[in-house]
Amino acid sequence: MIVVLLGAPGAGKGTQAKRMGSAMGVKHFSTGDLLRQAVESGTELGVRAAEYMESGTLVPDDIMLALAGELLDRKGPGVGVILDGFPRTLPQAKGLDQLLEDRGETIGLVILLDIEEDDAVERLSSRVSCPECGSVHNLATDLPMTTGLCDACGGTLVRRSDDIPEKIEHRFEQYQSETHPTIEYYRSQGRLDTVDAGRPIHEVQKAIEEILHRKSGPQVAG
Ligand code: AMP
C-alpha cells in the first residue's frame, strides 16, 4: 500500500513513518532526509536544494516531482511505501497522482497528523536528530539512552539548522500557504484520514494502526 503522511513541521511525521514502516514491512521515504543527505554529499540535487532548505523554504515542485519519480521507480511496481513529507504543495499532490497513474498505481491512504501550531513549535525547539540515520529524539519527552547519542546507530545527535525560531516561523507560513491547499485537495476527494497528533507518540501510533486495520485489514504489508 502507498501511504502519504501529511502534517506540520513537528507533527511527528518522521517518527510515525518509521514505526508504520516497521509494522507494515515497507520502506519509508522522507524527502527532507533524502534532501539533507544530498546536500551533505554535494550531489547536483543537493546543490540545487541547499539554498531553499537553509532558509526553510520549500524546494521547487519540478525538483521534488523528479525526486518522487525516481523514488517510485526505485521501490518497484506494486511495492508499498510510506511517503513522509511529500507531497507538500497542490502541484506536487496532482503530480504524484499522475506519476502513480503512469505506473498503474494509486495512493491507498492519506493520513494527516493534526497538531496545534504552539504544540508543534514547542516540540521543534527541543528536537534533536541523528544526521547518520535520521532518528529523532525530544529532549523534553523522549531522551536518548546515552546523552547526545542516537539510540538507533550511536551517531551524534544535533539540532537541525532550520529548527530555530525565525526559520520555524517561515516553515509554518509555507505550511499554511502551500500545504493547506494540498490537505484540502485530499479532503475534498474523501481521501483524507485525520489523527490528533498532539498526543504522546504511542497514542498517535495506535490511532494510525486503527486506521490501517480499518482500511486494509490486519495484513497491511506490501
Ligand atoms: P523536513 O525534514 O520534512 O522538515 O524537510 C526539510 C526541508 O526539506 C523543508 O523545509 C524543505 O526545504 C525541503 N523539503 C522536504 N520535502 C519537501 C517537499 N515535498 N517539497 C518541497 N520542499 C521539501
Boltz pocket constraint, residues with backbone or C-beta under 6 A from the ligand:
constraints:
  - pocket:
      binder: B
      contacts: [[A, 9], [A, 31], [A, 32], [A, 33], [A, 35], [A, 49], [A, 52], [A, 53], [A, 54], [A, 56], [A, 57], [A, 58], [A, 59], [A, 60], [A, 64], [A, 84], [A, 85], [A, 86], [A, 87], [A, 88], [A, 89], [A, 92], [A, 162], [A, 171]]
      max_distance: 6.0
